[in-house]
Structure formats: structure tokens, C-alpha cells
Amino acid sequence: MLVDTLIHARWIIPVEPESVTYEHHSLAIHAGKIIDLLPTETALKIYTATTTENLANHALLPGLINCHTHSAMTLLRGVADDLALMDWLQNHIWPLEQKWMSPEFVKDGTDIAIAEMLLGGTTCFNDMYFFPDITAQQAIEHGIRAKVGLIVIDFPSAWAQDSEEYISKGLALQAQLHHSTLCSTAFAPHAPYTVSDEPLKKIKALADELELPIHMHIHETAFEVSQAQAQSGVRPLQRLAELDLINSSLIAVHMTQLNTDEINLLAESGAHIVHCPESNLKLASGFCPVAQCLAAGINVALGTDGAASNNDLDMFGEMRTAALLAKGVSGDASAVPAMTALKMATINGAKALGLDDITGSLTVGKAADVIAINLSALETQPLYSPISQIVYAASRQQVSDVWVAGKHLVKNRQLTGIDLAVLKEKALQWQARLSE
């Protein structure tokens, strides 16, 4: 049988079923989908391929899913480091965005982010930023999978003047992307402290009608929670619960300030959490109680946040940090083992985004979103457990190849459709402009 692509690998880690590693197996890919996963010896007898890849020192994984990004903020990488969140936002990031925000800013910043993510093994990202139409356009152009946030905020910006215009423009983009196979949408109200009740009520009704998730920063810092209590008498999650927003459509980002009742509420509702460990650490925002959340049955995914507060889009770093931080915070060395961290970066992210029937595991019938990691480097030798080595020892520089929907976007560490020299020149131009 002739297929488009046949990949022979030393190891295949499908993620589903959990904790399984297949040795000397192959993936057969046709029309953008995985049609078989089988021993290489058998694959050689059954299939011929237009393209064959022999990866004798590599592990194949599902592509990583970065469940919380502000992709265009790559242009603000390192512009205001070592500051508390509100100082960072109010005195540095928001003024720069107010001055420079434009379609050009978002296009160039998103292109840089997509290149960085692809080279690091990320095949899908969940974004929240201004000009989401530009983000979607660039994701589709470069062939990466994306969930683009229909941002809503009470304040005017270059994208929209008020919550009504944000929602109107978001609905237009949702209609435009309705039939896209790579790019879909989520409502993205920024945070409880920047979006008032009436827009949130409208978003809830529209999300139910259109069956869209709601992606939102929640309980990011102790200050956010205490300020809300001082102003309204209730914690932000309680307010959102009263607005009927705590449900299986909610993608709650950061969640560093959670009590036991709130964890139980999230578990019972089926809401999802996106943990951004490195950004939270850098901004001293607090610690998401990941071990408790997982034990309660909450689906926890991983995100990098924006490159302005991380300062990279490295999901390998997030996996390692998430696993180590959970152990330190819980006092339990068995908390968030390697396989759990890998699930948080793959299938859990797909579940949070409502894409687990499409991506997140190397399962027959799903899209061929696949990455290859070269484990022959000294840093990952000797190798007793590929899963542990990938989480605790491997780096994104060991990602050799990336496919999204069967399209080979990174081959032997080289982007096949993006000119890095052009992106570097644009980064330098923006550095000069933002430094004025």
C-alpha cells in the first residue's frame, strides 16, 4: 500500500495509551493523518511511501501543545525584566503596547513566535492577543495548528474601542475561520479585573451558542484576589461562578491562588487549568497547586505565557519545571512524574482546547502532528527510560523534525517554510523602534 510518509523510529511514545513506549516501530501517514502505528519489520512489508524517514536514534512524540501564549509579545522579550506583575504590566508593557500595537507588530511578532515554537517541537498553540485575525492568518500561512483567542477587555486598544466592538470583531473572525482545519477560536476575556460583568454574561451566552471555550487569566496573583475581595467582597472565582462561567468550557490560566473549596469546584465543573510555571516563577506570582489539582481530577495543561514574561516559548523547559516545582511545593517526590508532565504538554492541552479528537496523541485517525527528538546526544545518555530522559534531560535543541497535519515543517533542525534571516532582521528593526 502506498502512503505519503513512512517514519521508522527507534522509539514511539504515543501518549495514549499512557506510559507505553514502542521500540523499533513506524508511523504511516497519509492525507495528513496517522493511518497506522506498527512494528517497523511489519511496516516494511505492508507499506511503500512517497517519503521515508529513518530515525534510528530518535523518539517520536505527538507535537507539544502550548496552551497559553501571547505570541506577538516575542517583540517585547526582555524589555522589562525582574519586576512584579502589575509594575511590569502597568508601567512597561501596556505603555509600549499602547504606542506600538498594530497589525505589523502582531504579524512580525507572531512569525517569530511560530518559528521558535516549531523549532522547539510545539505544533499547536492557544493564543490571546490583539489583532487575532493577524495571528490566525500567520498560523495558517505557516501551517501550525492554533486556537486563536477572541480577546475582550473593557479598555480601548488599537484593535477595538470597547467590549461590544471586541466581541463583534471576534464573532466575525469566528465565522471566517469556521471551516479552517488548522485554526479555530476561543473567547478570550483577559481577566476578571479587566472585564466587567455585562461583557462576561454576553460571552457566556455566545460561548454556549457557538460551543466555544473561554480562555482567561484567573487568580494569577495574591494581589488580584485581595483586590477583588476589597472591591466586591468575593474572590474572582466566586464571581465567575455566580456568572455561571465555571464549567467544562473554561480554560483557567495561572491559578496560583486556590483553596480547597475552589479546587473542588473546578473538579466538579470539569473546568481546565493551564499551568505556566516559568512565567509564574519569574513574576513571583505564586505556585499553582498542581499535585492537588491533578489528584482532584482536574485536567491540567501547560503553557509558556508570552516571551515577555518567560522569556522563551520552550515547552521542554515547562515540562521539566512543572514536574520539579510540583515536587518541591507538595513535598512529594512522586508528584507529577515524567509521564504526567508529558501528558500535560500534549493530550491534556488538546483536551483543554477541545481538540483531543484531532491531536495530542499518536493515535490512528488523528492528525499527523508529530515531532522527532534525537536522543543520541551526550546529554541524554545513557538512556534507561526515553520518557524520563525527554522530560528531565532533553532540550528543545534535540527536536530534529516536526510535522503538522503530515506536512514536514522542520527537517533536520531546519525550518522548511520560514526564512530565519528575515525574522532576525525584523527583530532587530523592532528592537531599534521600541528602544526609541
Buried (B, 14 or more C-beta within 10 A) or exposed (E): EEBBBBBBBBBBBBBBEEEEEBEBBBBBBBEBBBBBBBEBEEBBEEBEBEEBBEBEBBBBBBBBBBBBBBBBBBBBBEBBEEBEBBEBBEEBBBEBBEEBBBBEBBBBBBBBBBBBBBBBBBBBBBBBBBBBBBBBBBBBBBBBBBBBBBBBBBBEBBBBEBBEBBBEBBBEBBEBBEEBEBBBBBBBBBBBBEBEEEBBEBBBEBBEEEEBBBBBBBBBBEBBBEBBEEEEEBBBBBBBBEBEBBBEBBBBBBBBBBEEEBBEBBBEBBBBBBBBBBBBBBBEBBBBBBBBBBEBEBBBBBBBBBBBBBBBBBBBBBBBBBBBBBBEBBEEEEBBBBBBBBBBBBBBBBBBBBBBEBBBBBBEEBBBBBBBBBBEBEEBEEBEEBBBBBBBBBBBBBBBBBBBBBBBBBBEEEBBEBEEEEBEEBBEEBEEEBEE
